[in-house]
Amino acid sequence: MTGETDAQLVARVRRGDRAAAGALAERYLRACRAVALAVTGDPSDADDVCQDAFVSAMERIDACRQPERFGAWLMQIARNHARDHLRASRPVLSIDRMEIASARASPAVEAERRDEQARLLEALKELPEQRREVLLLHDLEGWTHREIAERLGLPPGTVRSHLHHARRRVRDLLPELEEETDG
Amino acid sequence: MDERRLDLSALDPARDAGRWRAVMDSTLARVDDVLLHRRQDPLALIAGWRRPLLAAAAAAVVVLVPVELLLERREARVETVRGLVAVSTAWAQEGRAPTGAELLRAMDTGSAP
């Protein structure tokens, strides 16, 4: 991954630099998906929404007033797109799921994974949207408390509190869920 | 505080690496179209330069305004001296000494009484 700052990459994107856009996608597309997943609760929708949100951000890159805070700006765009998607209740420009070639596990393993994912998504639905967002960004995407606070515009104490309550609630709902020691 | 990280790997997009790669590729292909348009659009090019240009203009104003004021003040002093020389010559030709009021007026306006 490039060592350039967000502001430097944004400046290059403004000049039409594809590689810079690719670096921003590598840096933020997964987080964008996590935010979209927190809103829609559906991984496939989240894939579509994060894609649309990122393309939209590239189209409106001149409107990014604080390029050093590109991440926060993109997360807001992703959130808005996801909410619009929910309101419209129609698929956005969809990836043809049938044409995607991927290494599939055996049907039994695949079914187990789907079941595990479904139970997790059901548990996440019990959380307020912002707590879901914080939990996914921290425990799935590996963002630090500080990164989440900066990019979501929340006080660090609030981030810690959201994370604590979210984890506790999910554990209550899914006691079988494996745990990892926080790094 | 609950410091134990939850295992959310069931939601990890990289679990289906092929699908996630497709999402990434599809995103970048669409971004490519956007950026191609941007590279060809002179207005976008200007927009990209707008902020640095505005910053440079602001810096130029900050530097040039005090310089201009200094030059104006020096010019005014030269005018005063020229005026005093002119009126002093006139008084010498008339063979008389100026009054205090005439001197003050000459210094103030830089012109002959």
Contacts between the chains, C-beta under 8 A, distances in Angstrom:
chain1	res1	chain2	res2	distance
A	11	B	48	7.9
A	13	B	35	7.2
A	14	B	38	7.7
A	14	B	44	7.7
A	14	B	47	7.5
A	14	B	48	4.2
A	15	B	39	7.8
A	15	B	45	7.8
A	15	B	48	5.7
A	16	B	35	4.6
A	16	B	36	7.4
A	16	B	38	4.4
A	16	B	39	3.5
A	16	B	44	7.7
A	17	B	35	7.3
A	18	B	28	7.6
A	18	B	31	7.2
A	18	B	32	5.9
A	18	B	35	5.5
A	21	B	28	7.1
A	21	B	31	4.8
A	21	B	35	6.2
A	22	B	28	5.8
A	22	B	31	7.9
A	25	B	24	6.5
A	25	B	27	6.0
A	25	B	28	6.2
A	25	B	31	7.2
A	29	B	23	7.6
A	29	B	24	6.5
A	29	B	27	6.5
A	30	B	13	6.4
A	33	B	13	6.0
A	33	B	23	7.9
A	37	B	11	6.8
A	43	B	11	6.6
A	43	B	13	7.5
A	47	B	13	7.1
A	47	B	19	7.4
A	47	B	20	7.9
A	47	B	23	5.0
A	50	B	23	7.4
A	50	B	27	7.9
A	51	B	23	5.9
A	51	B	26	6.2
A	51	B	27	4.6
A	51	B	30	7.3
A	54	B	27	5.4
A	54	B	31	7.2
A	55	B	27	6.5
A	55	B	30	4.6
A	55	B	31	5.9
A	55	B	34	6.5
A	58	B	31	4.9
A	58	B	34	4.9
A	58	B	35	6.9
A	59	B	34	5.2
A	62	B	44	7.3
A	62	B	47	4.9
A	62	B	48	7.4
A	95	B	19	8.0
A	95	B	22	6.1
A	95	B	23	6.3
A	95	B	26	5.7
A	97	B	19	7.8
A	100	B	18	5.9
A	100	B	19	5.1
A	100	B	22	4.6
A	101	B	18	5.6
A	102	B	16	5.3
A	102	B	17	6.6
A	102	B	18	2.5
A	102	B	19	5.1
A	102	B	22	7.8
A	103	B	17	6.9
A	103	B	18	6.1
A	113	B	10	6.5
A	113	B	15	7.1
A	116	B	10	4.4
A	117	B	10	4.4
A	117	B	11	6.3
A	120	B	8	6.7
A	120	B	10	5.1
A	120	B	11	6.2
A	121	B	11	7.5
A	135	B	6	7.1
A	135	B	8	7.6
A	136	B	8	6.8
A	136	B	11	7.2
A	138	B	5	7.6
A	139	B	5	5.0
A	139	B	6	4.8
A	139	B	7	7.9
A	139	B	8	5.1
A	140	B	8	4.3
A	140	B	9	7.8
A	140	B	11	5.9
A	140	B	12	6.4
A	160	B	1	6.1
A	163	B	2	7.4
A	164	B	1	5.0
A	164	B	2	4.7
A	167	B	2	4.6
A	167	B	4	6.9
A	167	B	5	7.9
A	167	B	6	5.6
A	168	B	2	5.6
A	170	B	6	5.9
A	171	B	2	8.0
A	171	B	6	7.4
A	177	B	6	6.1
A	177	B	7	6.2
A	178	B	7	4.1
A	179	B	4	4.7
A	179	B	5	7.0
A	179	B	6	6.8
A	179	B	7	6.7
A	180	B	4	7.0
A	180	B	5	4.3
A	180	B	6	7.6
A	180	B	7	5.8
A	181	B	3	7.8
A	181	B	4	6.5
A	181	B	5	6.9
A	182	B	3	4.5
A	182	B	4	6.3
A	182	B	5	4.7
A	183	B	5	7.4
